[in-house]
Amino acid sequence: MTESIPVSQEEQNLYNRLRAGDMSALTTLYHENRTPVHSLVTRNSGSRHDSDDILHEALIILWQQIRTGRFELRARMGTFLYATARNLWLRRLSRRRKEPTADLSALEITDGSVSPLEMMVETEDSDAVRRSLDKLPDPCRSLLIAFYWEELPMKEIAEKFGLANAATAKAKKYQCKEQLKKILQRIS
């Protein structure tokens, strides 16, 4: 059985408005997510104009997925938008530079791996990610959910899972992510 990530009633209402075609819900999402996307883009060689473009593109992707029934509300829509914006910005930077984006350490891509959420965004195959997460034993499944979907900081994850500190939690997250990648490869 697929583990569902609890979402707030406010998030559910916003999602329902989007499904019903309420364009003002997009405006709400835009204002709620402008600051984190602006921070992401401007920290990584972009301008405020770039961040607005990227956020608009991410909102269009979310809107299309909701309207076509390919998006299920299993986590905060802001999480999806941020991951989508990050992927869009990385592609744009890569096209601009015509070289790998290895210097974007602020985006947590230092090991070259792709997060499960990024895989879901890229492949639009949330079913495969959910099936893979179901096969992932705890504490890895819970730890990845805490990081990617609940967006808990490493310090809180360390406390929640009884790990020594944030650095240990980050190392454990990496190990769990590698396990999930292997499961995803077998499923795909």
C-alpha positions in Angstrom: 0.0 0.0 0.0 1.3 3.5 -0.9 2.1 5.7 2.0 0.4 9.0 1.7 2.0 12.2 2.8 -0.4 14.3 4.9 -1.3 17.7 3.4 -3.1 20.5 5.0 -6.7 21.4 4.3 -5.5 24.7 2.9 -3.3 22.8 0.4 -6.1 20.4 -0.5 -8.4 23.4 -1.1 -5.8 25.1 -3.3 -5.4 21.8 -5.3 -9.2 21.5 -5.7 -9.4 25.0 -7.0 -6.7 24.2 -9.6 -8.5 21.0 -10.7 -11.6 23.1 -11.1 -9.7 25.5 -13.4 -9.5 28.4 -10.9 -6.7 30.6 -12.3 -6.5 32.7 -9.2 -5.1 29.6 -7.4 -2.1 29.9 -9.7 -1.6 33.5 -8.4 -1.7 32.2 -4.9 0.9 29.5 -5.7 3.0 32.1 -7.5 3.1 34.4 -4.4 3.8 31.6 -2.0 6.7 30.2 -4.0 8.3 33.4 -5.5 10.8 33.9 -2.6 12.3 30.4 -2.6 12.5 30.2 -6.4 14.0 33.7 -6.5 16.6 32.7 -3.9 17.4 29.5 -5.8 17.9 31.3 -9.1 19.8 34.4 -7.9 22.1 32.2 -5.8 23.1 30.4 -9.0 23.9 33.1 -11.6 20.4 34.2 -12.3 18.4 37.4 -12.1 15.0 38.3 -10.6 13.6 38.2 -14.2 15.1 34.7 -14.7 13.5 33.5 -11.5 10.1 34.8 -12.5 10.4 33.1 -15.9 11.4 29.8 -14.2 8.5 30.0 -11.7 6.1 30.7 -14.5 7.3 27.6 -16.4 7.1 25.5 -13.2 3.5 26.7 -12.6 2.5 25.8 -16.2 3.9 22.3 -15.7 2.0 21.9 -12.5 -1.2 23.3 -14.0 -0.9 21.0 -17.0 -0.3 17.9 -14.8 -3.2 18.7 -12.5 -5.6 19.4 -15.4 -4.6 16.2 -17.3 -4.9 14.1 -14.1 -1.2 13.2 -14.0 -0.6 14.9 -10.7 -1.7 13.5 -7.4 -1.6 15.6 -4.2 0.8 13.5 -2.1 3.0 16.4 -0.8 3.0 20.2 -0.8 2.7 21.6 -4.3 5.5 24.0 -3.3 7.8 21.1 -3.1 6.9 20.0 -6.6 7.3 23.6 -7.9 10.7 24.1 -6.3 12.0 20.8 -7.7 10.6 21.6 -11.1 12.1 25.1 -11.0 15.5 23.7 -9.9 15.5 21.3 -12.9 14.4 24.0 -15.3 17.1 26.4 -14.1 19.8 23.7 -14.3 18.8 23.0 -17.9 18.8 26.7 -18.7 22.3 27.1 -17.1 23.6 24.1 -18.9 22.4 25.4 -22.3 24.0 28.8 -21.5 27.3 27.4 -20.5 27.4 24.4 -22.8 29.2 22.5 -20.1 28.3 20.4 -17.0 26.8 22.3 -14.1 29.2 20.8 -11.5 29.8 24.2 -9.8 26.2 24.4 -8.6 26.9 22.9 -5.2 24.2 25.1 -3.6 21.6 23.0 -5.3 22.8 19.8 -3.5 23.9 18.1 -6.7 27.4 17.5 -5.5 27.3 13.7 -5.9 25.7 13.9 -9.4 22.7 11.9 -8.3 19.1 12.9 -8.8 16.7 12.9 -6.0 13.5 10.8 -6.1 11.4 13.9 -6.3 13.5 15.1 -9.2 13.1 11.8 -10.9 9.4 12.0 -10.5 9.4 15.5 -12.0 11.6 14.5 -14.9 9.8 11.3 -15.8 6.4 12.3 -14.6 6.2 8.7 -13.2 5.2 9.2 -9.6 3.8 5.7 -9.5 7.3 4.2 -9.9 8.7 6.4 -7.1 5.8 5.4 -4.8 6.3 1.7 -5.6 10.0 2.1 -5.0 9.5 3.9 -1.7 7.1 1.1 -0.7 10.0 -1.4 -1.3 12.5 0.7 0.6 12.9 -0.5 4.2 12.6 1.9 7.1 14.3 4.0 8.4 15.3 4.9 4.8 11.8 5.3 3.5 10.8 7.6 6.4 14.0 9.5 6.3 13.6 10.3 2.5 10.0 11.3 3.0 11.1 13.6 5.9 13.7 15.3 3.8 12.1 15.5 0.3 8.4 15.8 1.1 8.2 17.2 4.6 11.2 19.4 3.9 12.7 18.9 7.4 16.2 20.3 7.9 19.0 17.8 8.5 19.3 18.8 12.2 15.7 17.8 12.8 16.1 14.6 10.8 19.1 13.7 12.9 17.0 14.2 16.1 14.0 12.4 14.7 16.0 9.3 13.6 18.4 9.3 16.6 21.4 10.1 14.5 24.5 11.9 16.0 24.2 15.1 14.0 23.2 16.8 10.8 26.3 15.5 9.0 25.5 11.9 9.9 21.9 12.5 8.8 23.1 13.8 5.4 25.3 10.8 5.0 22.4 8.5 5.9 20.2 10.3 3.4 22.8 9.8 0.7 22.9 6.0 1.5 19.1 5.8 1.4 18.9 7.7 -1.9 21.4 5.3 -3.4 19.2 2.4 -2.3 16.1 4.0 -3.8 17.9 4.6 -7.1 18.7 0.9 -7.3 15.1 0.0 -6.6 13.9 2.5 -9.2 16.4 1.1 -11.8 15.0 -2.4 -11.2 11.4 -1.2 -11.5 12.0 0.9 -14.7 
